[in-house]
Amino acid sequence: MIAYNINMSQENNKKVEDTFPRLEEFLGYYQAIKGRSPGTIRQYRYDLVMFFRFMLRPRESTQPEDPEWEEIDLSLVDDDYLKQVRLSDMYAYISWLAAARNVAPSTRARRISSLRSFFGYLSNKANLLEENIADRLETPKQIKQLPKHLSLDESKELLQAAAESETRYSSRDYCILTLFLNCGLRLAELCSIDIPNIKEDRMTVMGKGGKERTVYLNGACIRALQDYLPDRFEPKKKDKHALFISRLGSRVQPRAVQNIIKKYIVSAGLDPRRYSTHKLRHTAATLMYQYGEVDIRSLQAILGHSTVATTEIYTHIDNKQLHNAVDKNPLNQLTPKKTKDNTSADE
């Protein structure tokens, strides 16, 4: 692994940098040219900063929780440094994520994807490298797990908890929960909803990758919106079109929504360690598939998935359905033919 003296900046009283020119070039390219969303750009930045801090850490035992981790000067990552990065460095990083950080396979796969994108940019766009060595990284085997979701009764209890809340925010919070549970929105999509984008029984949301899609509103959503809008807080000028407004007049932020959801999960007597904001999206998809007889292609369009493979996780079958399937086997009606007497052949 490439060794650098990260104390150089401290000895020279220079400001410790948490970025470097090629990183900013890459992020600018992916935002302006490739049209990646702000959330994706933040993930790229986080993943790549993590990798290069791992590369530059002063000791093998240094972890992100240590104060010296934040003191690692990323301005040391210049073109000469980037040319010296080897595939073995990347494997060491991925091994560290798995062994020392206990990072899930899905997250490690995302970190690998970030490395591939960055080093692909350096080789194909910046012409700094002859090849993208990150292309040779293997993606960890994914553990397929059924998505956790609320049952129909738990969903009703969650909505009831918000309906019975006697606060200034109750109609807003109930509307938020209703849109999550009926439309399967992502957190960022809900926060970005603007009132002018709501037309009668439909609205336009900004999905992943800056892709717009139309979300249709059922009766419950329309009633919740009609109940909430008269109670909407007076917005600041910059957020005048935002649907959901905080008490300070600003567009409600993702962290605030997560806190809102957690509050009602607790109020409904549900486990906040098991259920989260994103689980409401899983819940909406599962309820539509199990009770609404929605085909997989329609569900894909509703959720805004780019491939049907992502949507297929919602086609799981619960234990009740498995039990019913066994009961409906036509051979279930047959009974064993009894012998003429109960004596055995030996007797």
Secondary structure, 3 states (H helix, E strand, C coil): CCCCCCCHHHHCCCCCCCCCHHHHHHHHHHHHCCCCCHHHHHHHHHHHHHHHHHHHCCCCCCCCCCHHHCCCCHHHCCHHHHHHCCHHHHHHHHHHHHHCCCCCHHHHHHHHHHHHHHHHHHHHCCCCCCCCHHHHCCCCCCCCCCCCCCCHHHHHHHHHHHHCCCCCCHHHHHHHHHHHHHHCCCHHHHHCCEHHHEECCEEEEECHHHCEEEEECCHHHHHHHHHHHHHCCCCCHHHCCECCECCCCCECCHHHHHHHHHHHHHHCCCCCCCCCHHHHHHHHHHHHHHHCCCCHHHHHHHHCCCCHHHHHHHHCCCHHHHHHHHHCCHHHHCCCCCCCCCCCCCC
